[in-house]
Amino acid sequence: MEQKLRRDRNMGMNLRALRLRAGLSQEKLCAELQRRGCDIGRTTYEKYENGELNIRISVLVELRKIYRCEYDAFFEGLDGAI
């Protein structure tokens, strides 16, 4: 029996919260990511925030640099114990 992985909405909520805390629109964030070599458009990023698409590690690496945060900020609340 084939089993599909469920998308985790908490990751998207964390991505949105970090972006809003930084005062960035999705468009401005994507422009900065593109400047840093991540070929990502606003609609793709919107899918990350909505939990419709899993985010690539390379994008997380650049987001961590942009937000100047720890990786834990992306995963906060995902295990239920944080």
VEXDRENBA-423037 format. One record per residue (C-alpha): residue in one letter; x, y, z. Coordinates in steps of 0.001 Angstrom, whole numbers, padded with zeros to 6 digits, always signed. Each point is the difference from the previous one (the first is absolute). Layout:
VEXDRENBA-423037
AXYZ...
//
This chain:
VEXDRENBA-423037
M+000000+000000+000000E+001401+003372-001000Q+000201+002544+002784K+000285+003729-000600L+001771+002356+002348R-002226+002668+001451R+001123+003575-000419D+000685+001756+003288R-001860+003269+000292N+002057+001132+002985M+003080+000406-002170G-001948+002357-002248M-001283+001964+002958N+003562+000358+001278L+001195+001172-003412R-002776+002593-000152A+000647+001231+003547L+003729+000438-000664R-000668+001872-003237L-002523+002334+001619R+002302+000587+002976A+002694+001063-002482G-002462+002409-001635L+000273-001612-003424S-002643-000684-002608Q+000160-003289-001859E+001110+001916-003095K+002893+001736+001781L+001070-003207+001694C+000013-001912-003286A+001986+002777-001668E+002623-000295+002751L+000044-003793-000303Q+000487+000301-003760R+002835+002459+000558R+001608-002660+002198G-000328-002693-002660C-003295-001673+000973D-002184-000102-003088I-003357+000310+001733G-003101+001946-000920R-002670+001478+002227T-002584-002653-000853T+002411-002762+001001Y+000821+001771+003248E-003704+000483+000669K-000396-003778-000284Y+002740-000444+002628E-001877+002280+002391N-003324-001710-000715G+001471-003445+000639E-000681-001090-003586L+003655-000559-000936N+003029-001152+001961I+002793+002560+000172R+003468-000806-001330I+002917-000052+002432S+001909+002498-002156V-002844+002485+000464L+000006-000549+003778V+003735+000677+000098E-000486+003357-001719L-003067+000877+002080R+002015-000603+003166K+002576+002504-001233I-002659+002555-000956Y-001857-000282+003300R+003169-000457+002091C-001686-002721+002000E+000748-003512+001137Y-001341-002957-001975D-002202-000796+002997A-002197+002973-000927F-001167-001831-003139F-000942-003145+001930E-001514+001549+003123G-003040-001919+001157L+000376-002864-002450D+000704-002663+002604G-002678+001162+002399A+002504+000453+002817I+001444+003390-000913
//
